[in-house]
Amino acid sequence: MRPRPKLMTLTDAAAERIRALMSASGNEATGLRIGVKKGGCAGMEYTMSYADTKASHDEVVEDKGVRILIEPTAVMFLLGTEMDYRADRMSSGFVFNNPNQTSACGCGESVSLTPAAETSLEAARDS
């Protein structure tokens, strides 16, 4: 039997940064909501916001002590994605290592995504 793909995973650095941001916000958020929207020169952009409540169709991912809520319209684009956090001398930010990404713009603010195969989506929900 083939291992089922996870909807989304976090690196240790991403989980640590999310915990720090949520603690510093003073907000009583239940988690971090992640989605995608149309925009940017490559066609789509990742979105992140504090989630006060879980919406009825949000997919919940709990990894390394962090709760991520995935917007239903983003699930097919985020399947198998690893979220990382990188910091260097010139910049810092979250990085999405997404197997569904087909290209990105030069500035790194927008991406082109292809929906995951429906069979992969069903397998991830069953896990």
Secondary structure as the mmCIF struct_conf table of DSSP 4:
data_model
#
loop_
_struct_conf.conf_type_id
_struct_conf.id
_struct_conf.beg_label_comp_id
_struct_conf.beg_label_asym_id
_struct_conf.beg_label_seq_id
_struct_conf.end_label_comp_id
_struct_conf.end_label_asym_id
_struct_conf.end_label_seq_id
HELX_LH_PP_P HELX_LH_PP_P1 ARG A 2 LYS A 6
BEND BEND1 LEU A 7 LEU A 7
STRN STRN1 MET A 8 LEU A 10
HELX_RH_AL_P HELX_RH_AL_P1 ASP A 12 SER A 25
BEND BEND2 THR A 30 THR A 30
STRN STRN2 GLY A 31 LYS A 38
BEND BEND3 GLY A 40 GLY A 40
TURN_TY1_P TURN_TY1_P1 CYS A 41 ALA A 42
BEND BEND4 GLY A 43 GLY A 43
STRN STRN3 MET A 44 ALA A 51
BEND BEND5 ASP A 52 THR A 53
TURN_TY1_P TURN_TY1_P2 SER A 56 HIS A 57
STRN STRN4 GLU A 59 ASP A 63
TURN_TY1_P TURN_TY1_P3 LYS A 64 GLY A 65
STRN STRN5 VAL A 66 ILE A 70
HELX_RH_3T_P HELX_RH_3T_P1 PRO A 72 ALA A 74
HELX_RH_AL_P HELX_RH_AL_P2 VAL A 75 LEU A 78
TURN_TY1_P TURN_TY1_P4 LEU A 79 GLY A 80
STRN STRN6 THR A 81 ALA A 87
BEND BEND6 ARG A 89 MET A 90
STRN STRN7 SER A 92 ASN A 97
TURN_TY1_P TURN_TY1_P5 PRO A 99 ASN A 100
STRN STRN8 GLN A 101 ALA A 104
TURN_TY1_P TURN_TY1_P6 GLY A 106 CYS A 107
BEND BEND7 GLY A 108 GLU A 109
STRN STRN9 VAL A 111 LEU A 113
HELX_LH_PP_P HELX_LH_PP_P2 PRO A 115 ALA A 117
HELX_RH_AL_P HELX_RH_AL_P3 GLU A 118 ASP A 126
#
